[in-house]
Amino acid sequence: MLPDPSGCLAAAGAFSPDERAAVYRAIETRRDVRDEFSPEPLPEPLIARLLNAAHRAPSVGFMQPWNFVLVRRSETRERVWQAFRRANEEAAGMFSGEAQAQYRSLKLEGIRKAPLSICVTCDRTRGGAVVLGRTHNPQMDVYSTVCAVQNLWLAARAEGVGVGWVSIFHEAEVKAILGIPEHIEIVAWLCLGFVDRLYQQPELAVKGWRQRLPLDELIFEEGWGVRDGEERFPD
């Protein structure tokens, strides 16, 4: 007999205005930190809170496909930084002219400067071959892991902790450094540390790389490309 979940329900409702404002403030002021980290170690209870926030993320089929590899030793972080440096040089070569000069001017020192790195992975075998909700979209496990990253990031903002997401590396190199099994996928390398200041706008916007797109240009109604007030199938 299946369990009756009705007794597990609790009242739901909107947060208080102050609580709601705090949530939106964390979302609106979250930044990708590249260089402004303090070397001060993060206290273990704080790290535990951040990981617990990540672990509370939604996941398809409740498979919870994530793992978190905590990296504190400077020797390990230096090896990962060398792997990043090689890939970063390759990335710089993909741009040309002014864009390449601008790319090279960006400071990407989080791996070295932040006192803690977390390698967030996705075990795509967790939950078995057939997972509820992943039957027709096999990427849902990776999307679930990204939700865990976002949870951690927002919790970190509330704690005064900066986070930088490093994505420029060859996965095989980092797997070899950390001994990650072949079937495990790296989703994010996160650099974490206390920060005294954050950019008021995303750093890439401040430095002229790209600007935030107007939200109203990204919203359609009832179908692709249809704006509010337009008919999808005009006569």
N, C-alpha and C positions, 0 to 999 in steps of 0.2 A: 504494500500500500504506500502510495506517495505521501510524503509529509504535507501537512496543512500549513501553508505559509502565512495564513491570515493573522495569526497571533504575533507575527514578527513585524507588522506594520506599525509605524509611528507617525504622529502628526507632522505635517509638512506645511510650510508657509514661508513668506518672504522674510529676509533678515531685517533687523532693525536698520534705520537709516545709517547709523555709524558703521555697523558691520558691513552693510552693502557698499558704502563708500570706500571702506578699506579694501574690499575685494577688487573694486574697479581701479583703485589707486595702484595696487600691485600689478594689475594687467597693464595699465597705461604707462607706468614708469619702469617696467622691466626693460633691461638693456642687455645686449651682448657685450660683455666686457673683454677687452683684448689685452690691456696693459696696466690697468690701474689697481692692481691687487696689492694688499698689504701682506707681508710675509708672516704675520701672526697666525699661528695654528688655529684651526677651528676647534672649539671644544667638542668632545665626544657626544655629550647630550644633544648639542645642536646638529651634529651630523646625523644622529639617530632620528631626530625630528624630520630632517629633510628626506632621509631615505624612507621613513614611514609615509610621508606625504606622497612620494613617488609610488610607493607600493599600494596606495589607495586609488591609483588611477583606474579608469575603466579598462576592461580587456575583453575582447571577443571570446565568447564561450567561457568566460572567467578563467582563461588558461594562464594568465599572469606569466607571460613568456620572458620577462626581464630577469637579468642578473646585474649586479653592480660590483665592479672590480675597483676597489679603492687603492689608489696609488699615491703614496706619500714620499717614498724614498727619492732623493734628488737624482740618484744614479739611474733609476728606472725612467724618471721623467726626462732626463737628458737623452736617453736612448730613443724615447718616443719623439722628442724634439728634433733629433737628427733625422728621423724618418719623415717628420713633418717638413723639415727644411728642404729635403730633397724633392718632395712632392710640391712644395711651394715654389721652388724654382721652375719646375715643369709648368705649374699653373701660370706663373708670370709670363712665360713664353707663349701662352695662348692668347695674351692680349698684345696690342701693338700701340705704338705712338704714345699719346698722352695718357691713355687708359693704363698702359703698362707702367709708366712712371708713377701714376697715382696709386696703382696696386702695390708697387714696391714701397711706397711711402707709408703704407698702413703698418702700424705696430702690432705684431702678432706674437707677443711674448708670454701669453698666459701659461703655457705648459711649463716654462721655466720659473715664472714669478709666483704663480698661485701655489699655496702650500698643499693643496689637495687636488688631485684629478680623480674623476670617476669615469670609468669606461662602462657605458651602458650597453648591454647586449640583448639579443633576442634569440631565444631557443625555439626554433620553428618546429621542433619535434614535440614540444611539451603539449600535453593534451591528446596525443595520439594522431593517427593519420586523418581522422575525420573529426573536425572541431565545429561545434555549434556556432553558426554565424560566419564561418570561414569556408563553407562548402563551395561557394561560388566566387569568392574574392580571396585568393590565397595571401594577399598582402595585408589582411586585417591584423595579423599578429604583429607586423612591423608598425602599423599605425597605432596599435595599442601601446607599444613600447614608447613611441613618440609622445603619447599622452602622459606616460610616466615621467618623461623628461620635462614636459611642460608643468606638471604638478610640482616637481622638484624646483624648477626655475621660479615659479611664483612664490612658493614657500621661502625660497632663498631671498627673494626681494623683500618679503615681509620681515626677514631676520637681519637685514642689512648685509647680506652676503651677495657678492657679485658672481655671475656665472658667465663663462665664455664657452661656446660650442665650437670645437675644432673639428672640421670635416675634411681637411686637406691632408690626406695620407693614403698610402696603399694599405688596404685592410690586411693583407697577408703579412706585412712587416710588423704591424702592431700585434696581430695574433701570435706571431713568433715570439715577440718580446714578452708577452703576458702568458704564453702557454694556453691560449684559447683554442678549444677543439674546432676542427674544420667545419662542423655543422652549425656552429654558433655564429650568428651575424652581429657585427658591431654596428650599432645604430648611432651612438654619439660618444665623443670624448669630451667631457665637461671639465673645465678648469674652475675651481671654487676658491674664494678667499674674501676676506672682509674688504670693503671699499669705502672710502670717505666721500667720494663724489661720483656722480654718474652724469652722463650727457643728458641734457634736457630733452633732446630728440635723439633718435637712433644715430650712432656715430657715422654710419655711411651716408646718412642724409646731411649731417653737419658738415662732412668733408666733401660733399658734392658728388658722391658716387651715384646715388639714386634718391629720389624723393618718394614720399608716401603717395600712393595712388588715391584719388578721390573715391570715397566709398560708394557714392551714388553711381559711379561708372561701372561698378562691379556687381550691381544688384539687378537681377532680371525677375520678371513675374510670369509664372506659368509656363515658361519655356525659354530656351537659350536666345539671348539677344532682344527679348521683349522687355521694354521699359514700362514702368507704372503708367497706366492710362492708355497704353497702346493695345491693339487687338492682335492676338497671335495669328489669327486667320482672317484678315480683312477681306471684305467682299471685293 
